[in-house]
């Protein structure tokens, strides 16, 4: 079955709408982001502590938009990233300064308050957070 131009266009639009928010393997080279404090959470979508952290990371990603980059990488789906970041256990959170240098690493569940505290230590102003606690 061949796709005509309209069918191809629809497929491209669907692809862009549904898959653009996700980072693809070839995009991982841009992390850590140069010129911005970056926290990379490495874990897996099916790992229990990682699932517990998912809403925290999503909340902080929005709260720190433009101030710090908060990124999650599923190392079960992207095994090469586990090697690249020398991950021994998940979840692992790595904090990088603006020059892309690792300043702090934590292994295990890391609560919102502790992540914010680490970002403040790195010079990132605390954002307005809803349901702060």
Residue pairs with C-beta under 8 A, 6 or more apart in sequence:
3 11
23 71
23 73
25 78
25 80
28 73
28 78
28 81
28 84
31 38
31 40
31 69
31 71
31 73
32 38
32 40
32 69
32 94
32 96
32 100
33 69
33 100
34 98
34 99
34 100
35 98
36 67
36 68
36 69
36 98
37 67
37 68
37 69
37 95
37 96
37 97
37 98
37 119
37 122
37 123
37 124
38 68
38 69
38 70
38 71
38 95
38 96
38 100
39 60
39 68
39 69
39 70
39 71
39 93
39 94
39 95
39 96
39 115
39 118
39 119
40 71
40 72
40 73
40 85
40 93
40 94
40 96
41 50
41 53
41 57
41 70
41 71
41 72
41 73
41 91
41 92
41 93
42 72
42 73
42 75
42 81
42 82
42 85
42 87
42 90
42 91
42 92
42 93
42 94
43 49
43 50
43 53
43 72
43 73
43 74
43 75
43 90
43 91
43 92
44 50
44 74
44 75
44 76
44 77
44 90
45 51
45 54
45 74
45 76
45 77
46 76
47 76
47 90
47 91
49 90
49 91
49 108
49 109
50 90
50 91
52 109
53 91
53 109
53 110
54 72
56 111
56 112
56 115
57 70
57 72
59 112
59 129
59 130
60 70
60 112
60 115
60 116
61 70
61 71
63 127
63 128
63 129
64 70
64 119
64 124
64 127
67 124
67 125
67 127
68 119
68 124
73 81
75 81
75 82
75 87
75 90
81 87
85 92
85 94
88 107
89 107
89 108
91 107
91 108
91 109
91 110
92 105
92 106
92 107
93 105
93 106
93 110
93 115
94 102
94 104
94 105
95 102
95 103
95 104
95 105
95 118
95 119
95 122
96 102
96 103
97 103
97 122
103 122
104 118
104 121
104 122
106 114
106 118
112 129
112 133
113 133
116 126
116 129
119 126
120 126
